[in-house]
Amino acid sequence: MPPKVTKRWVPVKRPGEPSRGGVDPAADRLSALPDALLHHVMSFLKAWEAVRTCVLSRRWRHLWASAPCVDVRVGRYSDAPEDFAKFVYRLLLAREDLAPVDTLRLRSPCEDDEDFDFEDVSMWIRHAIKRRARVIQLNGHLHEYAVLDHMDFVSCHLKVLKLSYAELDDMVLRQLSSRCPSLEELELKTCVVRGHEIMSASLKRLIMVKCKFTMNLSVDAPKLVYLQCITPHSWVPLFKNFGSLVTGSLMIDDSFLSADFEKYHEEDEFVQTSDEDDDNNSKHAHRTSKYARASDDSDEFISDDYGYSDENYDGYSDDIKDNYDYGSDINSDGDTYEYSEIANGYEDKKFGNREDVHHCSKGTKYHGCSAKYVINDYKKLGGQNVLRSLSSAQNLELLGHSGEVILRRESVSCPTFTNLKTLALGEWCISTGADFDILVLLLQHSPNLEKLFLQLEMNFDIQKALGRGTKPKGGAFVCKHLGLVKIRCTKDDPRVHMLAQLFNYNGVPLEKIYVRRSGSFQLRSLKLEREIVMDELRDCA
């Protein structure tokens, strides 16, 4: 007798009958979203891509005409419409009459652009201003900066202005100061600033990345809460009335300030702004100098968006290959360790006279600007009273290479940082290899500090000084609330052990000291030298 076959029951959906569970598989759930969400989706599209959504369905037919974000940036890889200027004019005129242009993103023309010119760009900006634009982003080009018309940005609605590869003269700065009463955020990346002053009673965020200041700029912004000044060229701006400041980041490279400093620095590391630049802080902006960020963990106080690169840290990459066995010390650690895990007995070793270290007087003759780096005229490089101007901040990042002039000069008259909770410092605060007097001075003036990030660099001069048996110099400080010290260094930097002892002598338990290490400076130098020799031998062959 053949086995009985049981048929599996399959539900059948009849026409007009709702599907089980109340969900129609064929339903267009994306179109069912509210206009605000669909407009947000469109903000990630170029304007011509947003217009093409009109063919999706009747729901999308006119949605682009009221989209608050208009992105008409033409990039190298973007499929922009032919007769581009005509397209943009028709796009702006075809928008709904009552729909504001909340955000306008555009790019200035370059010598290869025949479809539009600076006059067109100016017209589009003014049209957006008339439509109550709150955010305007204008990108120039690496070899052809955007020249701004001072009348373009007269607006009582403009809140955010982001410029890259642009030139700003005194007239433009005066208009931004006096004719933009609602301006809260100003971002300048790789701009040439030919003005004397930015004065704004409304400005809350100021970001200046690798800008060249030609006329001794000063900034007066009593409501500013966030400042980022990274690798200024020719002049470090003067900061005034920063009593509301909460977070400040200052990164200085002397080699960009004066030809008097014979320091090595690479070619322009600032990548040209691309067609993919978004409306948020671009991550590559923080790769503009050889400094890495103060912290690579999620508790980094400046921003969690900017990661850490070992290549930026010590200048040596792991991509040099040969058959020589350098050992594991050439590689960077992937984790952060408690100091006790990497101490290897150094915690009990005396690097100098313990009594001298602990009782070194406050403000000794060693602190301040090193005579090796002094420039005769005090006002030449700017940055006067910069530490005092930032003294109200709760979070502060001060980065510079060994021997950096301005921060060392200003440390002579170090203010008290009463509100400071988190501090990040670079190699500049350590002198002559292991002189910690400036570091100690800053800690003495930061009574409420809770977190400290130290970023040590290693170079041949420092290595030579340490090789001569340099004894550490420091002093006493009291930071009762200091609960975290994180040090970034190379694996062969003995100063991490000296610092651990210094903190321990001043009441900071070793359990609160953490270390993250990049590869051995000596081994990476050896690797690079071998590669250079091998290249020379290949060339001779």
Secondary structure, DSSP 8 states (H G I E B T S, - for coil): --------------TT---GGG--TT--TTTTS-HHHHHHHHTTS-HHHHHHGGGT-GGGTTGGGG-SEEE----TT----SSHHHHHHHHHHHS-TT----EEEEE---TT--S--HHHHHHHHHHHHHTT-SEEEEE-BTTB-EE--TTTT--SS--EEEEESEEEEHHHHHHHHHS-TT--EEEEES-EEE-SEEE-SS--EEEEES-EESS--EEE-TT--EEEEES-BS-B-EEE--TT--EEEEEE-GGGT-TT------S-------TT--SS--GGGGGSSS---S--STT-SS-SS----HHHHHS--TT---S----GGGS--SS-EEHHHH-TTGGG--SS-HHHHHT--TT-TTSSS-GGG--SSTTSSB-TTHHHHTTT-SEEEEEE-TT-HHHHHHGGG----TT--EEEE-GGG-BTTTB-HHHHHHHHT-TT--EEEEE----HHHHHHHHTT---B------TT--EEEEEEETT-THHHHHHHHHHHTT--GGGEEEEEE--HHHHHHHHHHHHHHHHHHHH-
